[in-house]
Amino acid sequence: FIIPIAEKITAPRAEVRTRAAQVLGVVRDDRMLPVILSMGNSTNPVHRIYFLEALNFIYDTRFQRTVISLLEDGNKSVRIYALECVMKNDIREALPQVKGIIKNDANFEVKKKAISVIIQFKDTSSGYLISGLLDDSERELRLEAVRAVAELKYSAAAHQVSRMLVKEQDNEVKNSALDTLYAFRKSGELEGLEFILARDPD
Protein backbone atom coordinates (compact mmCIF):
# COMPACT_ATOMS: atom_id res chain seq x y z
CA PHE A 1 0.00 0.00 0.00
CA ILE A 2 3.02 2.35 0.20
CA ILE A 3 2.93 3.64 -3.38
CA PRO A 4 -0.84 4.35 -3.49
CA ILE A 5 -0.62 6.24 -0.20
CA ALA A 6 2.42 8.22 -1.40
CA GLU A 7 0.45 9.22 -4.48
CA LYS A 8 -2.19 10.76 -2.19
CA ILE A 9 0.34 13.49 -1.34
CA THR A 10 -1.04 15.37 -4.36
CA ALA A 11 -4.70 14.90 -3.43
CA PRO A 12 -6.75 18.14 -3.73
CA ARG A 13 -8.09 17.83 -0.17
CA ALA A 14 -5.63 19.00 2.49
CA GLU A 15 -6.81 16.50 5.11
CA VAL A 16 -6.14 13.61 2.71
CA ARG A 17 -2.62 14.89 1.95
CA THR A 18 -1.90 15.36 5.65
CA ARG A 19 -3.14 11.90 6.62
CA ALA A 20 -1.15 10.28 3.82
CA ALA A 21 2.04 12.06 4.96
CA GLN A 22 1.38 11.06 8.58
CA VAL A 23 1.02 7.39 7.62
CA LEU A 24 4.19 7.49 5.53
CA GLY A 25 5.99 9.14 8.44
CA VAL A 26 5.04 6.23 10.69
CA VAL A 27 5.79 3.47 8.18
CA ARG A 28 9.07 4.98 6.89
CA ASP A 29 9.28 2.65 3.89
CA ASP A 30 11.92 3.64 1.30
CA ARG A 31 9.65 2.56 -1.54
CA MET A 32 7.92 5.92 -1.18
CA LEU A 33 11.09 7.89 -2.04
CA PRO A 34 10.86 7.88 -5.86
CA VAL A 35 7.20 8.98 -5.73
CA ILE A 36 7.85 11.74 -3.22
CA LEU A 37 10.96 13.02 -4.97
CA SER A 38 9.14 13.12 -8.31
CA MET A 39 6.67 15.51 -6.68
CA GLY A 40 9.51 17.73 -5.52
CA ASN A 41 10.82 17.84 -9.08
CA SER A 42 7.40 18.28 -10.69
CA THR A 43 6.82 21.02 -13.25
CA ASN A 44 3.59 21.79 -11.39
CA PRO A 45 4.30 24.33 -8.60
CA VAL A 46 1.30 23.09 -6.62
CA HIS A 47 2.82 19.61 -6.49
CA ARG A 48 6.13 21.10 -5.35
CA ILE A 49 4.27 22.83 -2.52
CA TYR A 50 2.51 19.59 -1.59
CA PHE A 51 5.91 17.89 -1.52
CA LEU A 52 7.21 20.51 0.93
CA GLU A 53 4.10 20.17 3.10
CA ALA A 54 4.59 16.40 3.28
CA LEU A 55 8.13 16.85 4.58
CA ASN A 56 6.65 18.12 7.84
CA PHE A 57 6.04 14.42 8.53
CA ILE A 58 8.52 12.45 6.42
CA TYR A 59 11.67 14.57 6.17
CA ASP A 60 15.08 12.94 6.23
CA THR A 61 18.43 14.11 4.91
CA ARG A 62 17.86 12.45 1.53
CA PHE A 63 15.36 15.20 0.76
CA GLN A 64 17.80 17.97 1.72
CA ARG A 65 19.19 18.68 -1.75
CA THR A 66 15.71 19.01 -3.26
CA VAL A 67 14.50 21.33 -0.49
CA ILE A 68 17.54 23.58 -0.86
CA SER A 69 17.10 23.72 -4.62
CA LEU A 70 13.49 24.87 -4.13
CA LEU A 71 14.74 27.95 -2.26
CA GLU A 72 15.65 29.23 -5.72
CA ASP A 73 12.38 28.19 -7.35
CA GLY A 74 10.81 30.60 -9.82
CA ASN A 75 7.51 30.53 -7.92
CA LYS A 76 7.45 32.77 -4.83
CA SER A 77 4.99 30.53 -2.97
CA VAL A 78 7.27 27.53 -3.45
CA ARG A 79 10.18 29.56 -2.05
CA ILE A 80 8.12 30.53 1.00
CA TYR A 81 7.07 26.90 1.62
CA ALA A 82 10.69 25.81 1.18
CA LEU A 83 11.78 28.32 3.82
CA GLU A 84 9.08 27.02 6.15
CA CYS A 85 10.35 23.50 5.54
CA VAL A 86 13.90 24.61 6.33
CA MET A 87 12.67 26.04 9.64
CA LYS A 88 10.53 23.08 10.67
CA ASN A 89 13.24 20.54 9.86
CA ASP A 90 16.18 22.63 11.11
CA ILE A 91 18.06 22.42 7.79
CA ARG A 92 21.02 24.62 8.69
CA GLU A 93 22.84 23.56 5.53
CA ALA A 94 20.45 25.89 3.69
CA LEU A 95 21.81 29.04 5.38
CA PRO A 96 23.88 30.21 2.36
CA GLN A 97 20.77 30.08 0.17
CA VAL A 98 18.68 31.82 2.84
CA LYS A 99 21.24 34.62 2.98
CA GLY A 100 21.10 34.80 -0.80
CA ILE A 101 17.34 35.34 -0.59
CA ILE A 102 17.80 38.26 1.80
CA LYS A 103 20.34 39.81 -0.56
CA ASN A 104 18.76 39.15 -3.93
CA ASP A 105 15.14 37.99 -3.85
CA ALA A 106 12.74 40.34 -5.60
CA ASN A 107 9.75 39.49 -3.39
CA PHE A 108 9.43 41.12 0.03
CA GLU A 109 7.26 38.30 1.44
CA VAL A 110 9.97 35.78 0.65
CA LYS A 111 12.56 38.04 2.28
CA LYS A 112 10.38 38.32 5.39
CA LYS A 113 10.23 34.54 5.65
CA ALA A 114 14.00 34.32 5.19
CA ILE A 115 14.45 36.72 8.11
CA SER A 116 12.35 34.34 10.25
CA VAL A 117 14.75 31.53 9.36
CA ILE A 118 17.76 33.65 10.34
CA ILE A 119 16.17 34.49 13.69
CA GLN A 120 15.26 30.87 14.43
CA PHE A 121 18.81 29.77 13.64
CA LYS A 122 20.19 32.70 15.70
CA ASP A 123 22.61 33.43 12.88
CA THR A 124 24.15 36.67 14.11
CA SER A 125 26.55 36.69 11.16
CA SER A 126 23.55 37.66 9.00
CA GLY A 127 22.90 40.84 10.98
CA TYR A 128 24.61 43.01 8.39
CA LEU A 129 22.39 41.59 5.64
CA ILE A 130 19.22 42.29 7.58
CA SER A 131 20.35 45.79 8.50
CA GLY A 132 20.59 46.44 4.76
CA LEU A 133 16.78 46.16 4.65
CA LEU A 134 16.15 48.93 7.20
CA ASP A 135 15.78 51.48 4.40
CA ASP A 136 13.66 49.27 2.16
CA SER A 137 10.68 50.86 0.43
CA GLU A 138 8.38 48.09 1.72
CA ARG A 139 6.97 48.97 5.14
CA GLU A 140 6.52 45.34 6.27
CA LEU A 141 10.10 44.53 5.42
CA ARG A 142 11.43 47.53 7.38
CA LEU A 143 9.35 46.44 10.36
CA GLU A 144 10.57 42.85 10.16
CA ALA A 145 14.18 43.95 9.75
CA VAL A 146 14.24 46.39 12.66
CA ARG A 147 12.74 43.76 14.97
CA ALA A 148 15.19 41.16 13.69
CA VAL A 149 18.33 43.19 14.40
CA ALA A 150 17.07 43.59 17.98
CA GLU A 151 16.39 39.85 18.25
CA LEU A 152 19.87 39.08 16.95
CA LYS A 153 21.36 41.75 19.24
CA TYR A 154 23.11 43.22 16.21
CA SER A 155 23.94 46.54 17.86
CA ALA A 156 26.21 47.55 14.97
CA ALA A 157 22.95 48.63 13.30
CA ALA A 158 22.23 51.27 15.97
CA HIS A 159 23.20 54.20 13.74
CA GLN A 160 20.99 52.94 10.89
CA VAL A 161 18.07 52.36 13.26
CA SER A 162 18.46 55.86 14.67
CA ARG A 163 18.49 57.38 11.17
CA MET A 164 15.18 55.62 10.46
CA LEU A 165 13.52 57.82 13.08
CA VAL A 166 14.17 60.98 11.08
CA LYS A 167 12.29 59.91 7.96
CA GLU A 168 10.02 56.99 8.94
CA GLN A 169 6.29 57.79 8.66
CA ASP A 170 4.81 54.59 10.07
CA ASN A 171 4.25 54.69 13.83
CA GLU A 172 4.60 50.94 14.34
CA VAL A 173 7.97 50.95 12.59
CA LYS A 174 9.08 53.96 14.63
CA ASN A 175 8.04 52.33 17.89
CA SER A 176 9.90 49.16 16.92
CA ALA A 177 12.97 51.23 16.07
CA LEU A 178 12.83 52.85 19.51
CA ASP A 179 12.38 49.42 21.14
CA THR A 180 15.44 48.21 19.22
CA LEU A 181 17.59 51.12 20.39
CA TYR A 182 16.42 50.45 23.94
CA ALA A 183 17.37 46.76 23.55
CA PHE A 184 20.80 47.79 22.25
CA ARG A 185 21.26 50.30 25.11
CA LYS A 186 22.63 52.56 22.38
CA SER A 187 21.17 55.71 20.86
CA GLY A 188 23.00 55.41 17.57
CA GLU A 189 22.96 58.96 16.24
CA LEU A 190 21.25 61.28 18.70
CA GLU A 191 19.64 63.12 15.80
CA GLY A 192 16.99 60.42 15.52
CA LEU A 193 15.87 60.63 19.14
CA GLU A 194 16.05 64.43 19.07
CA PHE A 195 13.83 64.46 16.01
CA ILE A 196 11.21 62.27 17.72
CA LEU A 197 11.22 64.40 20.88
CA ALA A 198 11.13 67.77 19.17
CA ARG A 199 9.21 67.27 15.95
CA ASP A 200 7.27 63.99 15.85
CA PRO A 201 3.51 64.74 15.81
CA ASP A 202 2.57 61.66 17.84
N, C-alpha and C positions, 0 to 999 in steps of 0.2 A: 504493500500500500504506500510505500515511501514516495514513489514518483507521482502518483495521482494527487497526493496531498501537497507535494512541492508545487505542483502546477496550480494549486489553489491560491498561491501567493499573488497571482494576478487577478483574482476574482474581483468583480466590481464592488461587492459589499465588504466594507471595512471589517466587520465582525468575522466574516469568513476568512479573510486574509490573516487577521490576528490569531484566530484559533489554529489555522494551519501552521503558522510560524511557531506557536506555542508547542504544538505536538512535535514538530520537527526538532525544536529545542530540547525536548525531553528524550526523544528517540536517538538523536545524534548519529544518524546513519549516513555514511559518506556517499551513498548512492544519490543523495539529494544534490550534491555539489554541482554537477554539470547543469542541472536544471536551474538552480539558483544563480549560478554565475552567468548563464545565458541571459537571465533577466537583467543582471547588472550591466551587460554589454548590449542590451536591446537598443534598437534605433528609436523605440517608443519611449519618450521621456517619462510617461506615466509608469511604465514598467520599471524604469530605473528607480523611480521614487518608491515603488512597492518593494523593490529589492532592498533599498536602504531601510525601509520600515521593518522588514522582516529581520534584519540584522540586530534589532533590539532584543531578539530572542535566540538567534542562532549564530551570532558572530563568533568567529575564531580567526586566528592570524592569517589563514589562507585567503580570507576575503580582503585583507588589508590593502593590497595593491589596487584592487578595483575601487575600493572606497576612496583612496587617495587620488586616483585618476579622476573620479567624479567631482572632486573639488575644483576641477578646471572645465567642467561640463559647460556647454554653450547655453544651457537652460538655467536660469537663475534659481528656480524652485529646486531643481536637482542639487545645485550647489548648497542651498540652505539645508536641505535634508541631509546632504553629505556631512556638513558641519555638525549638525545635530547628532549624526551617527558617530562622528569623531569624539564628541563630548560624552555620549552615553557609554561608549566602549573604551574610553580613555586611550585613544590612538595617538600617542605623543609623537610617533614617527611622522605624523602629518603636519607638525609645526612649521616646517619651511613653506609648505603650500598655504597654510593659514596666514602666515606673514605676507606671502605673495598676494593674497586676497586683499589684505588691509592696504597694501601699497598700490595695487593695480586694478582691482575689480571696479567695474563701472557702475555697479548697483549698490546703493547705500544700504539696502536691507541685508544684502549678503555681507557687507562690511560690518554691520551691526552684529550679525551672528558670529562673525569671525572674532570680534572683540570679546564676545561671551566665552569663546573657546580659550582665548588668551587669559582671561580672568580665571576660568576654572583651572587651567594648568598653572596658574600663578607664574607666568613667564615674564618676569620683570625685564628681561632683555628686550622685550617688545615695546617697552614704554615709549621709546623715541618714535616708533611707528605710529602709535596711537596718538601721541601728542601732535603729530602732523595733521590730525583730523580736527583739531580744535578750532581751526578757521574755516572748516568746510561750509559750503553754502547750504547744506541740508541740516535743518534744525535738529532732527532726531539723532543725526550722527554726531553733532557737536555735544549734545546732551549725553549720549552714550560714552563719548570719548572723555569728557571731563569727569564723569563718574569713574571711568575705568582707571585713569591715571591716579585717582585717589585710592582706589581699591588696590592698585599695584604699588602704592606708596612711591610713585615716581616723582619725587619732589623737584627733579631737574626741570619739570614743566611749570614750575611756579610762575616764572615770568610770563610765559604764554597765557596761563590761566588768568593772571592779573590783567593782561592786555585785553582779554575778552570782555572784561567789565566795562571798558570804555565804549565799545561799539555794539555790544550784544543788546538786542531788543526784547528777547524772550525772557520773561521773569523766571520761569523754571530753570532755564539754562544759567541765568545769573545767580540764582540761589544755589544751584549745584556748584558753580564756580567758587562761590564764597565758602561753601561747605568743604570744598577741596582744599582751598587755601588754609582753612582752619585745621583740616586733617594734616596738612603738611607742616603746620606751625611756622609758615613762611608767608610773607605778604607779596612776594614777587616784586613787582614794581609798585611802589606806593601810589602811583598815578591812578591805578584802577580803583583802589579803595577810596581814594580822595574823590574820584569822580562820582562814585556811588553815594558817598556821604553828602557831597555838595550839590550835585546836579540830577541825581536819579529821581524821577517823579514819584516813584512808589515808596 
